[in-house]
Amino acid sequence: MHSLAAAYTTFYEHCPVLKAPSREVMETRLLLCQLTGQTLRRGMDLLGIGTPERL
């Protein structure tokens, strides 16, 4: 999970989501953010570690 979180951080730093060059790119990046969040939350849950609803 650490490697996923690190890769997501790098993506988020280098690829603007809300200021993406087009609506399609923004929607794709938002979906990637959502799916990454779900994956991290599920992994933390399986480990018995609570996660906040929002950051």
mmCIF file as Biopython writes it, N, C-alpha, C and O atoms, coordinates in Angstrom:
data_model
#
loop_
_atom_site.group_PDB
_atom_site.id
_atom_site.type_symbol
_atom_site.label_atom_id
_atom_site.label_alt_id
_atom_site.label_comp_id
_atom_site.label_asym_id
_atom_site.label_entity_id
_atom_site.label_seq_id
_atom_site.pdbx_PDB_ins_code
_atom_site.Cartn_x
_atom_site.Cartn_y
_atom_site.Cartn_z
_atom_site.occupancy
_atom_site.B_iso_or_equiv
_atom_site.auth_seq_id
_atom_site.auth_asym_id
_atom_site.pdbx_PDB_model_num
ATOM 1   N N  . MET A ? 1  ? 0.808   -1.183 0.000   1.0 0.0 1  A 1 
ATOM 2   C CA . MET A ? 1  ? 0.000   0.000  0.000   1.0 0.0 1  A 1 
ATOM 3   C C  . MET A ? 1  ? 0.858   1.256  0.000   1.0 0.0 1  A 1 
ATOM 4   O O  . MET A ? 1  ? 0.472   2.285  -0.554  1.0 0.0 1  A 1 
ATOM 5   N N  . HIS A ? 2  ? 2.000   1.163  0.614   1.0 0.0 2  A 1 
ATOM 6   C CA . HIS A ? 2  ? 2.882   2.330  0.650   1.0 0.0 2  A 1 
ATOM 7   C C  . HIS A ? 2  ? 3.298   2.728  -0.761  1.0 0.0 2  A 1 
ATOM 8   O O  . HIS A ? 2  ? 3.342   3.917  -1.080  1.0 0.0 2  A 1 
ATOM 9   N N  . SER A ? 3  ? 3.601   1.760  -1.599  1.0 0.0 3  A 1 
ATOM 10  C CA . SER A ? 3  ? 4.028   2.084  -2.963  1.0 0.0 3  A 1 
ATOM 11  C C  . SER A ? 3  ? 2.875   2.699  -3.769  1.0 0.0 3  A 1 
ATOM 12  O O  . SER A ? 3  ? 3.104   3.580  -4.598  1.0 0.0 3  A 1 
ATOM 13  N N  . LEU A ? 4  ? 1.645   2.244  -3.532  1.0 0.0 4  A 1 
ATOM 14  C CA . LEU A ? 4  ? 0.495   2.845  -4.207  1.0 0.0 4  A 1 
ATOM 15  C C  . LEU A ? 4  ? 0.314   4.290  -3.752  1.0 0.0 4  A 1 
ATOM 16  O O  . LEU A ? 4  ? 0.092   5.176  -4.577  1.0 0.0 4  A 1 
ATOM 17  N N  . ALA A ? 5  ? 0.407   4.531  -2.461  1.0 0.0 5  A 1 
ATOM 18  C CA . ALA A ? 5  ? 0.259   5.890  -1.944  1.0 0.0 5  A 1 
ATOM 19  C C  . ALA A ? 5  ? 1.365   6.797  -2.479  1.0 0.0 5  A 1 
ATOM 20  O O  . ALA A ? 5  ? 1.110   7.952  -2.819  1.0 0.0 5  A 1 
ATOM 21  N N  . ALA A ? 6  ? 2.575   6.285  -2.555  1.0 0.0 6  A 1 
ATOM 22  C CA . ALA A ? 6  ? 3.687   7.082  -3.079  1.0 0.0 6  A 1 
ATOM 23  C C  . ALA A ? 6  ? 3.491   7.385  -4.567  1.0 0.0 6  A 1 
ATOM 24  O O  . ALA A ? 6  ? 3.740   8.507  -5.008  1.0 0.0 6  A 1 
ATOM 25  N N  . ALA A ? 7  ? 3.051   6.403  -5.331  1.0 0.0 7  A 1 
ATOM 26  C CA . ALA A ? 7  ? 2.809   6.611  -6.765  1.0 0.0 7  A 1 
ATOM 27  C C  . ALA A ? 7  ? 1.676   7.618  -6.971  1.0 0.0 7  A 1 
ATOM 28  O O  . ALA A ? 7  ? 1.746   8.462  -7.864  1.0 0.0 7  A 1 
ATOM 29  N N  . TYR A ? 8  ? 0.636   7.525  -6.146  1.0 0.0 8  A 1 
ATOM 30  C CA . TYR A ? 8  ? -0.479  8.468  -6.266  1.0 0.0 8  A 1 
ATOM 31  C C  . TYR A ? 8  ? -0.025  9.890  -5.930  1.0 0.0 8  A 1 
ATOM 32  O O  . TYR A ? 8  ? -0.424  10.843 -6.600  1.0 0.0 8  A 1 
ATOM 33  N N  . THR A ? 9  ? 0.790   10.034 -4.917  1.0 0.0 9  A 1 
ATOM 34  C CA . THR A ? 9  ? 1.304   11.356 -4.550  1.0 0.0 9  A 1 
ATOM 35  C C  . THR A ? 9  ? 2.090   11.963 -5.705  1.0 0.0 9  A 1 
ATOM 36  O O  . THR A ? 9  ? 1.938   13.147 -6.007  1.0 0.0 9  A 1 
ATOM 37  N N  . THR A ? 10 ? 2.925   11.163 -6.348  1.0 0.0 10 A 1 
ATOM 38  C CA . THR A ? 10 ? 3.694   11.645 -7.494  1.0 0.0 10 A 1 
ATOM 39  C C  . THR A ? 10 ? 2.760   12.061 -8.631  1.0 0.0 10 A 1 
ATOM 40  O O  . THR A ? 10 ? 2.941   13.116 -9.238  1.0 0.0 10 A 1 
ATOM 41  N N  . PHE A ? 11 ? 1.765   11.225 -8.911  1.0 0.0 11 A 1 
ATOM 42  C CA . PHE A ? 11 ? 0.781   11.555 -9.946  1.0 0.0 11 A 1 
ATOM 43  C C  . PHE A ? 11 ? 0.091   12.873 -9.622  1.0 0.0 11 A 1 
ATOM 44  O O  . PHE A ? 11 ? -0.021  13.747 -10.482 1.0 0.0 11 A 1 
ATOM 45  N N  . TYR A ? 12 ? -0.371  13.016 -8.385  1.0 0.0 12 A 1 
ATOM 46  C CA . TYR A ? 12 ? -1.134  14.199 -7.992  1.0 0.0 12 A 1 
ATOM 47  C C  . TYR A ? 12 ? -0.292  15.471 -8.067  1.0 0.0 12 A 1 
ATOM 48  O O  . TYR A ? 12 ? -0.803  16.542 -8.393  1.0 0.0 12 A 1 
ATOM 49  N N  . GLU A ? 13 ? 0.990   15.349 -7.766  1.0 0.0 13 A 1 
ATOM 50  C CA . GLU A ? 13 ? 1.883   16.506 -7.835  1.0 0.0 13 A 1 
ATOM 51  C C  . GLU A ? 13 ? 2.156   16.941 -9.278  1.0 0.0 13 A 1 
ATOM 52  O O  . GLU A ? 13 ? 2.338   18.129 -9.545  1.0 0.0 13 A 1 
ATOM 53  N N  . HIS A ? 14 ? 2.184   15.989 -10.198 1.0 0.0 14 A 1 
ATOM 54  C CA . HIS A ? 14 ? 2.575   16.294 -11.578 1.0 0.0 14 A 1 
ATOM 55  C C  . HIS A ? 14 ? 1.414   16.428 -12.567 1.0 0.0 14 A 1 
ATOM 56  O O  . HIS A ? 14 ? 1.601   16.935 -13.673 1.0 0.0 14 A 1 
ATOM 57  N N  . CYS A ? 15 ? 0.238   15.984 -12.183 1.0 0.0 15 A 1 
ATOM 58  C CA . CYS A ? 15 ? -0.904  16.006 -13.092 1.0 0.0 15 A 1 
ATOM 59  C C  . CYS A ? 15 ? -2.071  16.734 -12.432 1.0 0.0 15 A 1 
ATOM 60  O O  . CYS A ? 15 ? -2.794  16.146 -11.627 1.0 0.0 15 A 1 
ATOM 61  N N  . PRO A ? 16 ? -2.260  18.013 -12.768 1.0 0.0 16 A 1 
ATOM 62  C CA . PRO A ? 16 ? -3.366  18.744 -12.147 1.0 0.0 16 A 1 
ATOM 63  C C  . PRO A ? 16 ? -4.710  18.085 -12.481 1.0 0.0 16 A 1 
ATOM 64  O O  . PRO A ? 16 ? -4.973  17.717 -13.625 1.0 0.0 16 A 1 
ATOM 65  N N  . VAL A ? 17 ? -5.529  17.951 -11.476 1.0 0.0 17 A 1 
ATOM 66  C CA . VAL A ? 17 ? -6.813  17.289 -11.681 1.0 0.0 17 A 1 
ATOM 67  C C  . VAL A ? 17 ? -7.879  18.311 -12.080 1.0 0.0 17 A 1 
ATOM 68  O O  . VAL A ? 17 ? -8.468  18.193 -13.154 1.0 0.0 17 A 1 
ATOM 69  N N  . LEU A ? 18 ? -8.130  19.293 -11.248 1.0 0.0 18 A 1 
ATOM 70  C CA . LEU A ? 18 ? -9.185  20.261 -11.534 1.0 0.0 18 A 1 
ATOM 71  C C  . LEU A ? 18 ? -8.789  21.266 -12.601 1.0 0.0 18 A 1 
ATOM 72  O O  . LEU A ? 18 ? -9.651  21.923 -13.184 1.0 0.0 18 A 1 
ATOM 73  N N  . LYS A ? 19 ? -7.492  21.392 -12.864 1.0 0.0 19 A 1 
ATOM 74  C CA . LYS A ? 19 ? -7.019  22.296 -13.915 1.0 0.0 19 A 1 
ATOM 75  C C  . LYS A ? 19 ? -6.452  21.514 -15.091 1.0 0.0 19 A 1 
ATOM 76  O O  . LYS A ? 19 ? -5.516  21.958 -15.756 1.0 0.0 19 A 1 
ATOM 77  N N  . ALA A ? 20 ? -7.026  20.356 -15.334 1.0 0.0 20 A 1 
ATOM 78  C CA . ALA A ? 20 ? -6.597  19.511 -16.450 1.0 0.0 20 A 1 
ATOM 79  C C  . ALA A ? 20 ? -6.857  20.229 -17.774 1.0 0.0 20 A 1 
ATOM 80  O O  . ALA A ? 20 ? -7.704  21.120 -17.842 1.0 0.0 20 A 1 
ATOM 81  N N  . PRO A ? 21 ? -6.131  19.846 -18.821 1.0 0.0 21 A 1 
ATOM 82  C CA . PRO A ? 21 ? -6.261  20.532 -20.110 1.0 0.0 21 A 1 
ATOM 83  C C  . PRO A ? 21 ? -7.624  20.361 -20.797 1.0 0.0 21 A 1 
ATOM 84  O O  . PRO A ? 21 ? -7.978  21.163 -21.660 1.0 0.0 21 A 1 
ATOM 85  N N  . SER A ? 22 ? -8.379  19.343 -20.430 1.0 0.0 22 A 1 
ATOM 86  C CA . SER A ? 22 ? -9.702  19.150 -21.039 1.0 0.0 22 A 1 
ATOM 87  C C  . SER A ? 22 ? -10.632 18.489 -20.022 1.0 0.0 22 A 1 
ATOM 88  O O  . SER A ? 22 ? -10.187 17.936 -19.017 1.0 0.0 22 A 1 
ATOM 89  N N  . ARG A ? 23 ? -11.911 18.558 -20.302 1.0 0.0 23 A 1 
ATOM 90  C CA . ARG A ? 23 ? -12.902 17.943 -19.406 1.0 0.0 23 A 1 
ATOM 91  C C  . ARG A ? 23 ? -12.708 16.433 -19.342 1.0 0.0 23 A 1 
ATOM 92  O O  . ARG A ? 23 ? -12.837 15.835 -18.274 1.0 0.0 23 A 1 
ATOM 93  N N  . GLU A ? 24 ? -12.399 15.818 -20.475 1.0 0.0 24 A 1 
ATOM 94  C CA . GLU A ? 24 ? -12.214 14.358 -20.499 1.0 0.0 24 A 1 
ATOM 95  C C  . GLU A ? 24 ? -11.032 13.942 -19.625 1.0 0.0 24 A 1 
ATOM 96  O O  . GLU A ? 24 ? -11.110 12.959 -18.889 1.0 0.0 24 A 1 
ATOM 97  N N  . VAL A ? 25 ? -9.943  14.696 -19.713 1.0 0.0 25 A 1 
ATOM 98  C CA . VAL A ? 25 ? -8.765  14.388 -18.903 1.0 0.0 25 A 1 
ATOM 99  C C  . VAL A ? 25 ? -9.095  14.591 -17.427 1.0 0.0 25 A 1 
ATOM 100 O O  . VAL A ? 25 ? -8.694  13.787 -16.585 1.0 0.0 25 A 1 
ATOM 101 N N  . MET A ? 26 ? -9.825  15.666 -17.107 1.0 0.0 26 A 1 
ATOM 102 C CA . MET A ? 26 ? -10.201 15.919 -15.722 1.0 0.0 26 A 1 
ATOM 103 C C  . MET A ? 26 ? -11.053 14.769 -15.176 1.0 0.0 26 A 1 
ATOM 104 O O  . MET A ? 26 ? -10.817 14.293 -14.065 1.0 0.0 26 A 1 
ATOM 105 N N  . GLU A ? 27 ? -12.035 14.329 -15.951 1.0 0.0 27 A 1 
ATOM 106 C CA . GLU A ? 27 ? -12.900 13.243 -15.503 1.0 0.0 27 A 1 
ATOM 107 C C  . GLU A ? 27 ? -12.122 11.948 -15.304 1.0 0.0 27 A 1 
ATOM 108 O O  . GLU A ? 27 ? -12.373 11.208 -14.354 1.0 0.0 27 A 1 
ATOM 109 N N  . THR A ? 28 ? -11.184 11.677 -16.194 1.0 0.0 28 A 1 
ATOM 110 C CA . THR A ? 28 ? -10.366 10.470 -16.069 1.0 0.0 28 A 1 
ATOM 111 C C  . THR A ? 28 ? -9.494  10.545 -14.816 1.0 0.0 28 A 1 
ATOM 112 O O  . THR A ? 28 ? -9.365  9.564  -14.083 1.0 0.0 28 A 1 
ATOM 113 N N  . ARG A ? 29 ? -8.901  11.701 -14.577 1.0 0.0 29 A 1 
ATOM 114 C CA . ARG A ? 29 ? -8.061  11.879 -13.389 1.0 0.0 29 A 1 
ATOM 115 C C  . ARG A ? 29 ? -8.881  11.810 -12.105 1.0 0.0 29 A 1 
ATOM 116 O O  . ARG A ? 29 ? -8.419  11.262 -11.104 1.0 0.0 29 A 1 
ATOM 117 N N  . LEU A ? 30 ? -10.089 12.357 -12.127 1.0 0.0 30 A 1 
ATOM 118 C CA . LEU A ? 30 ? -10.960 12.256 -10.956 1.0 0.0 30 A 1 
ATOM 119 C C  . LEU A ? 30 ? -11.313 10.800 -10.666 1.0 0.0 30 A 1 
ATOM 120 O O  . LEU A ? 30 ? -11.342 10.378 -9.510  1.0 0.0 30 A 1 
ATOM 121 N N  . LEU A ? 31 ? -11.580 10.042 -11.720 1.0 0.0 31 A 1 
ATOM 122 C CA . LEU A ? 31 ? -11.881 8.619  -11.547 1.0 0.0 31 A 1 
ATOM 123 C C  . LEU A ? 31 ? -10.679 7.887  -10.966 1.0 0.0 31 A 1 
ATOM 124 O O  . LEU A ? 31 ? -10.826 7.052  -10.074 1.0 0.0 31 A 1 
ATOM 125 N N  . LEU A ? 32 ? -9.504  8.198  -11.468 1.0 0.0 32 A 1 
ATOM 126 C CA . LEU A ? 32 ? -8.292  7.578  -10.928 1.0 0.0 32 A 1 
ATOM 127 C C  . LEU A ? 32 ? -8.126  7.914  -9.450  1.0 0.0 32 A 1 
ATOM 128 O O  . LEU A ? 32 ? -7.763  7.047  -8.656  1.0 0.0 32 A 1 
ATOM 129 N N  . CYS A ? 33 ? -8.389  9.162  -9.074  1.0 0.0 33 A 1 
ATOM 130 C CA . CYS A ? 33 ? -8.309  9.558  -7.663  1.0 0.0 33 A 1 
ATOM 131 C C  . CYS A ? 33 ? -9.311  8.770  -6.818  1.0 0.0 33 A 1 
ATOM 132 O O  . CYS A ? 33 ? -8.974  8.282  -5.739  1.0 0.0 33 A 1 
ATOM 133 N N  . GLN A ? 34 ? -10.526 8.651  -7.308  1.0 0.0 34 A 1 
ATOM 134 C CA . GLN A ? 34 ? -11.564 7.931  -6.578  1.0 0.0 34 A 1 
ATOM 135 C C  . GLN A ? 34 ? -11.205 6.459  -6.391  1.0 0.0 34 A 1 
ATOM 136 O O  . GLN A ? 34 ? -11.322 5.916  -5.293  1.0 0.0 34 A 1 
ATOM 137 N N  . LEU A ? 35 ? -10.771 5.827  -7.463  1.0 0.0 35 A 1 
ATOM 138 C CA . LEU A ? 35 ? -10.426 4.401  -7.383  1.0 0.0 35 A 1 
ATOM 139 C C  . LEU A ? 35 ? -9.201  4.159  -6.508  1.0 0.0 35 A 1 
ATOM 140 O O  . LEU A ? 35 ? -9.139  3.157  -5.795  1.0 0.0 35 A 1 
ATOM 141 N N  . THR A ? 36 ? -8.241  5.054  -6.555  1.0 0.0 36 A 1 
ATOM 142 C CA . THR A ? 36 ? -7.065  4.924  -5.697  1.0 0.0 36 A 1 
ATOM 143 C C  . THR A ? 36 ? -7.471  5.053  -4.239  1.0 0.0 36 A 1 
ATOM 144 O O  . THR A ? 36 ? -7.004  4.291  -3.392  1.0 0.0 36 A 1 
ATOM 145 N N  . GLY A ? 37 ? -8.341  6.017  -3.943  1.0 0.0 37 A 1 
ATOM 146 C CA . GLY A ? 37 ? -8.832  6.183  -2.575  1.0 0.0 37 A 1 
ATOM 147 C C  . GLY A ? 37 ? -9.558  4.949  -2.073  1.0 0.0 37 A 1 
ATOM 148 O O  . GLY A ? 37 ? -9.357  4.520  -0.936  1.0 0.0 37 A 1 
ATOM 149 N N  . GLN A ? 38 ? -10.401 4.382  -2.920  1.0 0.0 38 A 1 
ATOM 150 C CA . GLN A ? 38 ? -11.132 3.167  -2.536  1.0 0.0 38 A 1 
ATOM 151 C C  . GLN A ? 38 ? -10.176 2.008  -2.277  1.0 0.0 38 A 1 
ATOM 152 O O  . GLN A ? 38 ? -10.360 1.247  -1.327  1.0 0.0 38 A 1 
ATOM 153 N N  . THR A ? 39 ? -9.167  1.876  -3.115  1.0 0.0 39 A 1 
ATOM 154 C CA . THR A ? 39 ? -8.195  0.793  -2.957  1.0 0.0 39 A 1 
ATOM 155 C C  . THR A ? 39 ? -7.405  0.953  -1.662  1.0 0.0 39 A 1 
ATOM 156 O O  . THR A ? 39 ? -7.216  -0.007 -0.915  1.0 0.0 39 A 1 
ATOM 157 N N  . LEU A ? 40 ? -6.947  2.174  -1.405  1.0 0.0 40 A 1 
ATOM 158 C CA . LEU A ? 40 ? -6.199  2.412  -0.166  1.0 0.0 40 A 1 
ATOM 159 C C  . LEU A ? 40 ? -7.087  2.186  1.058   1.0 0.0 40 A 1 
ATOM 160 O O  . LEU A ? 40 ? -6.650  1.584  2.038   1.0 0.0 40 A 1 
ATOM 161 N N  . ARG A ? 41 ? -8.320  2.661  1.003   1.0 0.0 41 A 1 
ATOM 162 C CA . ARG A ? 41 ? -9.247  2.474  2.130   1.0 0.0 41 A 1 
ATOM 163 C C  . ARG A ? 41 ? -9.510  0.992  2.391   1.0 0.0 41 A 1 
ATOM 164 O O  . ARG A ? 41 ? -9.522  0.552  3.540   1.0 0.0 41 A 1 
ATOM 165 N N  . ARG A ? 42 ? -9.718  0.228  1.323   1.0 0.0 42 A 1 
ATOM 166 C CA . ARG A ? 42 ? -9.982  -1.206 1.475   1.0 0.0 42 A 1 
ATOM 167 C C  . ARG A ? 42 ? -8.764  -1.923 2.057   1.0 0.0 42 A 1 
ATOM 168 O O  . ARG A ? 42 ? -8.901  -2.782 2.929   1.0 0.0 42 A 1 
ATOM 169 N N  . GLY A ? 43 ? -7.580  -1.570 1.575   1.0 0.0 43 A 1 
ATOM 170 C CA . GLY A ? 43 ? -6.366  -2.179 2.106   1.0 0.0 43 A 1 
ATOM 171 C C  . GLY A ? 43 ? -6.158  -1.856 3.572   1.0 0.0 43 A 1 
ATOM 172 O O  . GLY A ? 43 ? -5.784  -2.730 4.355   1.0 0.0 43 A 1 
ATOM 173 N N  . MET A ? 44 ? -6.396  -0.610 3.950   1.0 0.0 44 A 1 
ATOM 174 C CA . MET A ? 44 ? -6.260  -0.226 5.357   1.0 0.0 44 A 1 
ATOM 175 C C  . MET A ? 44 ? -7.290  -0.959 6.210   1.0 0.0 44 A 1 
ATOM 176 O O  . MET A ? 44 ? -6.986  -1.398 7.319   1.0 0.0 44 A 1 
ATOM 177 N N  . ASP A ? 45 ? -8.506  -1.089 5.690   1.0 0.0 45 A 1 
ATOM 178 C CA . ASP A ? 45 ? -9.561  -1.800 6.414   1.0 0.0 45 A 1 
ATOM 179 C C  . ASP A ? 45 ? -9.180  -3.258 6.638   1.0 0.0 45 A 1 
ATOM 180 O O  . ASP A ? 45 ? -9.399  -3.800 7.722   1.0 0.0 45 A 1 
ATOM 181 N N  . LEU A ? 46 ? -8.616  -3.890 5.623   1.0 0.0 46 A 1 
ATOM 182 C CA . LEU A ? 46 ? -8.189  -5.284 5.760   1.0 0.0 46 A 1 
ATOM 183 C C  . LEU A ? 46 ? -7.102  -5.446 6.818   1.0 0.0 46 A 1 
ATOM 184 O O  . LEU A ? 46 ? -6.981  -6.499 7.444   1.0 0.0 46 A 1 
ATOM 185 N N  . LEU A ? 47 ? -6.321  -4.400 7.005   1.0 0.0 47 A 1 
ATOM 186 C CA . LEU A ? 47 ? -5.273  -4.411 8.031   1.0 0.0 47 A 1 
ATOM 187 C C  . LEU A ? 47 ? -5.803  -3.988 9.398   1.0 0.0 47 A 1 
ATOM 188 O O  . LEU A ? 47 ? -5.069  -4.008 10.386  1.0 0.0 47 A 1 
ATOM 189 N N  . GLY A ? 48 ? -7.057  -3.610 9.453   1.0 0.0 48 A 1 
ATOM 190 C CA . GLY A ? 48 ? -7.648  -3.181 10.709  1.0 0.0 48 A 1 
ATOM 191 C C  . GLY A ? 48 ? -7.285  -1.753 11.105  1.0 0.0 48 A 1 
ATOM 192 O O  . GLY A ? 48 ? -7.336  -1.395 12.282  1.0 0.0 48 A 1 
ATOM 193 N N  . ILE A ? 49 ? -6.921  -0.948 10.125  1.0 0.0 49 A 1 
ATOM 194 C CA . ILE A ? 49 ? -6.530  0.431  10.371  1.0 0.0 49 A 1 
ATOM 195 C C  . ILE A ? 49 ? -7.654  1.338  9.885   1.0 0.0 49 A 1 
ATOM 196 O O  . ILE A ? 49 ? -8.060  1.266  8.725   1.0 0.0 49 A 1 
ATOM 197 N N  . GLY A ? 50 ? -8.150  2.187  10.770  1.0 0.0 50 A 1 
ATOM 198 C CA . GLY A ? 50 ? -9.230  3.101  10.407  1.0 0.0 50 A 1 
ATOM 199 C C  . GLY A ? 50 ? -8.714  4.216  9.506   1.0 0.0 50 A 1 
ATOM 200 O O  . GLY A ? 50 ? -7.539  4.579  9.559   1.0 0.0 50 A 1 
ATOM 201 N N  . THR A ? 51 ? -9.598  4.747  8.686   1.0 0.0 51 A 1 
ATOM 202 C CA . THR A ? 51 ? -9.249  5.854  7.798   1.0 0.0 51 A 1 
ATOM 203 C C  . THR A ? 51 ? -10.281 6.958  7.947   1.0 0.0 51 A 1 
ATOM 204 O O  . THR A ? 51 ? -11.448 6.683  8.223   1.0 0.0 51 A 1 
ATOM 205 N N  . PRO A ? 52 ? -9.860  8.207  7.766   1.0 0.0 52 A 1 
ATOM 206 C CA . PRO A ? 52 ? -10.831 9.307  7.842   1.0 0.0 52 A 1 
ATOM 207 C C  . PRO A ? 52 ? -11.710 9.326  6.589   1.0 0.0 52 A 1 
ATOM 208 O O  . PRO A ? 52 ? -11.308 8.854  5.525   1.0 0.0 52 A 1 
ATOM 209 N N  . GLU A ? 53 ? -12.900 9.872  6.734   1.0 0.0 53 A 1 
ATOM 210 C CA . GLU A ? 53 ? -13.792 9.997  5.584   1.0 0.0 53 A 1 
ATOM 211 C C  . GLU A ? 53 ? -13.237 10.974 4.554   1.0 0.0 53 A 1 
ATOM 212 O O  . GLU A ? 53 ? -13.349 10.742 3.350   1.0 0.0 53 A 1 
ATOM 213 N N  . ARG A ? 54 ? -12.633 12.078 5.031   1.0 0.0 54 A 1 
ATOM 214 C CA . ARG A ? 54 ? -12.098 13.109 4.149   1.0 0.0 54 A 1 
ATOM 215 C C  . ARG A ? 54 ? -10.781 13.593 4.709   1.0 0.0 54 A 1 
ATOM 216 O O  . ARG A ? 54 ? -10.531 13.531 5.913   1.0 0.0 54 A 1 
ATOM 217 N N  . LEU A ? 55 ? -9.945  14.076 3.808   1.0 0.0 55 A 1 
ATOM 218 C CA . LEU A ? 55 ? -8.698  14.708 4.220   1.0 0.0 55 A 1 
ATOM 219 C C  . LEU A ? 55 ? -8.733  16.165 3.886   1.0 0.0 55 A 1 
ATOM 220 O O  . LEU A ? 55 ? -7.769  16.883 4.154   1.0 0.0 55 A 1 
#
